[in-house]
Amino acid sequence: MADASEGTPIWADAMFPDLEGAKAFYGEVLGWTFGESSPEYGGYTRAFADGKAVAAVVPPAPGQEGPSRWCLYLASPDAAATAGRIRENGGTVLLEPTQVGELGTMCLARDPGGVFFGVWQGGTYKGFEATNVPGSFCWAEVVTREPGKADAFFPAVFGYGVKALVDPEGDFKVFDLGRGPVLGRMETTDDSPPEVPSYVQVYWTVADCDAAVAAVRRRGGRLVFGPMTTPFGRFAAVVDPQGAPFAVIDTATTEGEMPSFT
């Protein structure tokens, strides 16, 4: 796999206190299988869809317990330089660029509005081995209470162009790298509970959205929104039993005309 362009979503992982519970849940909902845990990396365990690495799960290290959430990593050719731009543009570096053996270099950060994300400078490990097939990454959106800060921060750090959805009733934008959008930005809705922080919503591809939602419920998760059919696919927003939000989308089931962006 070739090096991804700077700012491209390249990997996703999540920390779960109940690692075996997470494996059982995502195994049923997304069809994942799991590799061996890596003791040298704190029990880091890769997830596979049809034999391709698509994500990872890991138990929290002692003293690092916190809410479960998916972390989306954005590609960087120089994690140290990216960390510098994060600071220069009002963000917070939570984990300084750290080399992970020969695999690459990681960094964790928050934007000025509190959106948590990662940076990955690939070494021998380049990131997703598959995308846009069942069980793999499809799309992601920055869901934030402070959209203006996100609109200034992410393009300044990663060089994105910005386009707005032509919709007088909504505030949705996409960040692109010249070859189409790579990341969305959505303002948190008014009905979102105040305790819900700004976050990155990761969309996982599924063959059947309704079946995936049924599996979420069967395994103790809950439905937040949908299922809804759009020009991009039939999707639903859900939360897993350990509190991590995510979305599932069947891109083969569509309805309506594609919206315009300007």
C-alpha positions, -999 to +999 in steps of 0.1 A: +000+000+000+014+034-010+018+063+014-015+081+017-017+119+011-014+140+042-048+144+059-063+111+045-080+089+071-056+061+074-065+040+105-090+037+134-087+021+169-106+022+202-099+015+238-123-009+256-123-019+293-140-051+283-119-062+253-135-096+249-170-080+250-159-055+223-146-084+201-179-102+205-200-071+197-180-060+166-176-096+155-213-099+151-222-064+140-193-060+114-182-095+108-147-089+122-122-115+131-093-107+154-056-114+154-034-122+183-030-095+210+005-078+210+018-078+246+046-054+236+020-029+226-004-032+256-026-059+242-032-041+209-054-064+187-061-059+150-095-065+135-099-081+101-126-081+074-121-108+049-085-112+060-077-075+056-067-054+086-094-027+091-092-015+127-078-024+162-091-026+197-070-024+229-076-025+267-068+007+286-034+009+303-034+013+341-043+048+350-056+056+314-092+045+319-117+067+302-148+067+279-146+043+250-144+060+217-131+055+182-100+074+173-095+082+136-059+087+125-050+111+097-020+105+076+011+126+080+046+125+063+061+141+094+042+137+127+065+161+145+057+189+120+020+181+122+021+183+160+037+217+156+009+229+134-017+215+158-003+237+185+002+268+163-035+266+153-050+263+188-051+225+192-038+204+220-012+176+216-022+149+241+005+124+231+037+137+216+049+120+184+059+085+195+077+059+175+059+025+175+089+003+166+093+001+129+056+004+123+054+042+123+049+072+145+017+082+162+004+113+179-029+121+197-045+155+198-077+176+202-088+204+180-097+237+197-133+225+200-124+193+218-125+168+189-102+139+196-081+124+167-048+108+159-020+113+135-001+085+119+032+087+100+035+053+084+067+032+086+063-004+077+026-002+086+006+020+062-029+017+077-061+003+064-056-027+042-092-024+029-118+003+027-154+006+013-161-031+015-182-048+042-166-045+076-142-017+066-139+020+069-161+041+046-163+077+058-159+099+089-173+132+101-161+157+127-192+162+148-187+194+168-203+221+189-179+246+175-179+243+137-161+275+131-131+263+151-130+230+132-134+248+098-103+269+106-082+243+124-083+212+101-075+230+068-047+249+085-031+217+099-037+193+070-041+216+039-077+207+032-099+226+008-134+233+022-168+230+005-202+237+020-234+217+014-259+238-005-286+236+022-301+267+039-313+246+068-281+228+076-245+234+083-224+206+067-190+209+051-165+185+035-127+187+036-110+176+005-075+171-009-082+179-045-094+145-055-127+145-037-138+148-001-120+128+026-137+140+057-170+157+067-178+183+093-212+184+110-225+207+137-238+190+167-276+189+167-296+209+192-311+177+207-277+162+215-273+159+253-249+185+267-227+158+282-219+144+247-186+158+236-175+168+201-161+137+184-153+120+151-181+097+138-165+068+120-187+051+094-182+013+088-194-003+056-220-030+059-239-051+034-273-046+051-278-015+074-310-029+090-294-062+098-264-044+113-287-023+135-305-055+146-272-070+156-263-038+175-295-041+195-291-078+200-256-073+214-266-046+239-259-014+218-285+012+210-298+031+180-293+069+179-306+078+145-319+060+114-318+038+095-322+064+068-317+061+030-298+089+014-280+095-020-248+082-002-263+050+011-286+037+039-270+045+072-277+045+110-259+061+139-255+038+169-236+034+202-219+002+213-225-013+248-193+004+262-204+038+250-185+043+218-205+060+190-201+050+154-222+046+122-230+018+098-237+024+061-248+003+031-235+023+002-253+001-024-287+012-012-293+048-022-322+072-028-324+107-042-300+129-061-266+138-049-265+172-032-245+201-044-214+216-026-199+250-032 
